[in-house]
């Protein structure tokens, strides 16, 4: 078996792309999107019709509403190619507004249901701010499953699990980027801080009995993926999926619920004050969370400009 086939023995493989044509070759169970991936996709000629159709079909709608229809159009097409779930992201500009995030999550699910997609096949992606986590807690009670993104620290992960979020997406590559830039040294394998962060979160969840799924995300190289074999899910870009498919090197399970029981971890007590202090005390997590929100907002603004140009 190639490495991708070996990985699928231990871990659910998720395609991290808005380019749904590229999904077919790798037969992932799920797929994830975000504003940056959708922006990248609609700049390709084959996806321009989706953008044009979203504009034409909603002549009196706001730019934001048209983008919502565009996100659902991509999600619907992706769901035709996979057996599982697609993740669709709430506007990052709402990351500090619980009520608006809840309203947007409900609106996105309503659009999917109007398109004939059951809510069980959709994960609403929300930034793992305190406000976003509270929104997820409300949405989960409505039967709307949430994928907590821009997650860089254990305190974010613990708060998400205690809120009952369906899934979290800890960002391996962006943690790696921060430490590489600060130290000037390229971390490798098990010494990679991004890998270590996901391993710690996975072990914490399994040791203390949380049901929230862990999906490692934002990978920079195959080594990071190999080191997290056994994680519940891994969302992987098409180029790295291809590298896994092209390699016959042996791949062994690195994470398991059984091994997590032996991990030396203390339970974290969290309320809002403790969460904000712990997040603030982690320079990497604070910087990367803020940077990620800004970047997604910037790419959403570019999408808005593309919509405006077609109206």
Protein Blocks (a to p, Z undefined) as FASTA:
>chain_A
ZZklmmmmmpccddddfblmlmmmnopabdcddfklmmmmmmpmklmmmmmmmmmmmmmb
cfklmmmmmmmmmmmmmmmmpcbdcdddddfklmmgmklmmmmmmmmmmmmmmnopafkl
pccdddfbfklmmmmmmmmmnopacddehiabfklmmmmmmnopabdcddfklmmmmmmm
mnopacehjllmklmmmmmmmmmmmmnopabdcddehifbfklmmmmgoiabdcddfklm
mmmmmpccdcddfbdfklmmmpccddddddfklmmmmmmmmmklmmmmmmmmmmmmmmmm
mmmmmmmmmZZ
